[in-house]
Amino acid sequence: IFEGGELARELDAVLMAPGTPFWGSALFAQKGKVLFAKGYGLQDHQRVAMGPHSIVDIGGLARIFTVAVALQLQAQAKWTLDDGVGRALGAVPKDKTTVTLRQLARHTSGLPAEVAFAGGAADARRTAVDAILAATLVDVPGRAMHASPRNDNLLAAAIELASGDNFEVAVQKQIG
């Protein structure tokens, strides 16, 4: 979307400047009207292009909403945080059977910080979940904290399955 004239073109030029590649989505709005929205880079870091409607974690803020919705679902008796991820996600590899939703929320699951999940444009959630579950743990589940956005990815996928809504809709319904 390019309705911002010269300012939008200048913003685009800055974000595409050689030597300083920007990865993410950019939005410029004025008085409630979107004047510029564009994605840069690859949302799966390999093949799927970032677009203006791609969902990305903004500085860890999505984590707060993910945990809040997980707690709401517990309050509604959809699960307990001590349930294994297999209850929420279905079959999981043997080394992940002891990982709990609480460990995902606390980042004590032992999941690695980085996992590549390319090629998931048609069903990004399933592709990401499969790749994360296939990753080798960096620690025994529950032993120590290892900050990893993959914990939040799995918890968000579990929220989608438990709520029957995509993550954005689930957040809006649960915490408005």
Buried (B, 14 or more C-beta within 10 A) or exposed (E): EEEBEEEBEEBBEEBEEEEEEBEBBBEBEEEEEEBBBBBBBBBBEEEBEBEBEBEEBEEEEBBEBBBEBBBBBBEEEBBEBEBBBBBBBEEBEEBBEBBBBBBBBBBBBBBBEEBEBEEBEEEBBEBBBEBBBEBEBEBEBBEEEBEBBBBBBBBBBBBBBBBEBEBEEBBEEBEE
